């Protein structure tokens, strides 16, 4: 699995059932990595998730550069795949949420977010890498903050200070006496809870998915002894099933992340009533 020697994995400790050792269950230690460069105490720190994030960026840029550096009227296979992915996000997410006129200017950002998140998720099932970068909470938080800053700035730009205040607080004078309480709840919900859940939704799904993959992978090795071999086979089948399921979840979470991003932008651009 991970190249990190601090992670306790079954096949590294050569621990099997009936050997007198306990099951080396995955846990938080499975998400901790020693620095590849630096000692972790200085100002510079570079570990495996950082490397995967960097490589993921290079892969995405390289893919679209190769696909579109010499675009053709009759596209080749690579250009066709790139155009299909780009068009899916542009039409299926941006246009559907923001409309063509308002949404066109945000297409580059949303397309970039979608493919970056998807690539960071895909590392989970790619041999050698085998770790989803988005299962480290810092990465979803930074991505959510990008959307959050855009959303807040657009709200102030479109509506001014008073209009933005009404937008954030859900001001509606028809609520009467409960208006102050409703405004307080809406304020905290929009400015604090919304960006938090935007990041945590992605993080939690990838964290849980990676933990399950680790669990069944370690179990397959741990049970590979004596009569436990039959159970090891069942566990290995679950590894295959969970890998296929993760492929779906990885794409779905990238889609949900950008869909919510577009929803936030749409809320900033919409007129308050």
N, C-alpha and C positions, 0 to 999 in steps of 0.2 A: 504494500500500500504506500504509505508515505515514506520518503527517504529519511525522515527525522529519526535519529537513534533514540530520542527520549520517549517515543511512542511505544507503548507496550502492546505488541502484536503477537498473535499466537505462533505464527510460523517463524518469528525471530527468536522466540524463547524456547522453541521446540517443545511446547507444552501440549500434551494430549490428555484426553479423558483416561482414567485408570492409571495415570502416571503419578498420582498423588499431588498434583498441582491444581489450583483453582482455575476457573474460567477467567481469562484475561479480558474482561468486558471493556468495550470502548467507553470513553468518558471525555471530560474536558481536556485531558492530556492528549487526546487524539487531534486536538485543534491547536496545540502549542508546538512551535517550531524553533529550533535553535537558529541563530543567524547564520546565513551562508557567508556573509561578510560582516566583520565587526564582532564585538563581544557582547553586544546588547546593553552595555553600560555607558558607552560613549554617545556622541552626537549622531553617529551614522549607524543605521541598522537596516539590514537587507536580508529577508528570509524567503522561504519557498513561496508563500502566497503573493508576496511582492513580485517575485520573479514571474510567476504565472500571470499576474495582472499585466506586467510589462510585455510578456510574450503574447498574451491575448490581444493586446493593442496592436502589436506588430502584425499578427496574423490577420486581424480585421482590415487594417490599412493596406497590407500587402494583397489581400484578396480583392478588395474593391479597386485598388490601383491596377492590378493585373486585368481585371474585368473591363475597366473603363478607360484605360490609357489610350487605346485605339478602338473606340466604339465603331461598330458597323451597323448599317441599316438592317442587314440580315445578321442577327447576332449569333456568335458561336455559343458553345455549350456553357462556358464560364460566364460570359456576358448575360446569357439567358437566365442563369441561376441568380446572378447578382440583381438583374432587373426584376425578377420575380420577387425576391426578398425585399428590395427597395419599394416596389409597387404595393406589396402586401401591407407594409407599415404605413405608407403614404395614404393609400385609399382605404384600407381596412381599419386603420386607427385614427390617423390625423384628420382626414376628410370627413369620416363618419362622426367624429367628435366636434371638430372645430369648423367644419365646412371648408370648401376649397379656397375661397377668397381669404379668409382669416388664417387658415391653417398652413398655407403654402410656405410661409416664412419660417415655420417651426418644424418643417419636415426634416432638415438636416440634423437638428438636435435630437428629435425623437427616433429617427433611424439609427443614429449613433448610439443612443442609450439602449435601444433594443438589442442591437448586435453585440454591444459590449457586455450587457448583462447576460445574454445568452451564452456568449463565449466563456464568461467567468463561471457560469453554471456547468457548462459542458466539460470543463476540466475534471469534474468528478468522475467521469467514466472513461477518460482518455488514459491509456496505459502510461506508466511511469509518473505522470502528474497525479492523477487519482485524488484530487482534492478540489472542491468547489470554493473558489475565492470568496464568493458572496456568503459563505457560512461564517466568515469573520465579520462581525457586526460593523466594523469601521467602514468597510467598502459600501454596503448599502446606505449607511448614514451619509457618506459624502455625496453619493448619487442623489439621494433624497434632498439633501441641502441645496444642490444645484437647482433642482426643480422648485424647491421652496423659495429660494431667493428670486428666481424668475417670476414665480406666482405673485409674491408680495410686491415686487417692483412694478409688475404689470398692473396690478390692482391700483396702486397709487397713481401710476401714469394715466390710466384710463379714467379713473373716477375722482381723482383729487383726494385730499385728506379726509374730508367729511364723507364722501362717497365710499372711500375705502373702509372707513370706520363702520359704516352701515353694512358694507359687504362682509366684513369680518365678524360682526356681531349679530347679523341677521335681523337688523332693526326692522320692526313692524309695529307701528303704533296701535294697530288693531288688537294687540295682545293685552292692552290695558295694564292692570296692576302687576301682572307677571312679567312684563316687559324687561325690567332690570335683571331679574333672575335668568330669563331666557337669553338676554344679551351676554351675561357673564358666562353662561354655559357655552354658548356659541363661540365666544371669543377664545376660551381655552380649548375648545374642541377644534377650531380652525387653525389657530396659531401654534398650538402645542401638541395636541393629540394627533392631528392629521399627518404632519410630517413624521412623527414617531412611528405610527402604524404603517406608513408608506415604506419605511426602511425595515421595520421588524417583520412585516409580512414576507418579504423576500428572504431575509436572513433566517427566519424560523423554519421556512419550508426547506431551504437548502441544508440547514444544520440538521434537521430531523432526517432528511433523506440520506445524508452522508453517514449519520450514526447508524441507521438501519442497514445500509450497505456494509459498513464495517462489522456490525453485529453478526450478520449471516456469513460474511467472508471468514471472520475469525472462528465462528462456530463450525464451519465446514472443515477447517484445519484441526480444530480442537477435538472434534468427534472422530477424526480419521485414525481410529485405533480399535481393534477387536470388534465387538458387536456394534460399536458406535459407527462403523462405516456406513451402515444402512441409513442412519440418521444424518450422516455427513452428506450423503447423496441428496436427501431431501433439502438440507440447508443450502447445498450448492444450486439446486433448482430455484430456491428462493432468491439466491444472488442474481440469477439470470432474470427472474421475474421482476425483481426490484430495479435492476439496471434498465430494463425496458420501460418500467413505470417512471423511473427518473428521467429518461429521455423526454417523456411527455411533460413531466412537471417542470423540467428545465426550460422548455420552450414556453410553457404556459405562464410561468412566473415572469419571464421576460416580457411577455405580452401584457400581463396584468400590470406590471410596473409602468410601462409606457402608456397604457390605457388610463391609469390613474393620473399620470403626469398630464396627459391631454385634458382630463376632466378638471384638474386644478387650473390649468391655463384657461379653459373654457369658462370657469367660474370667475376668473379675473377679468375676462373680456365682456362677460354678460352684463347687461344693465340691471341694476338693483331695483326691485319693485317693492 
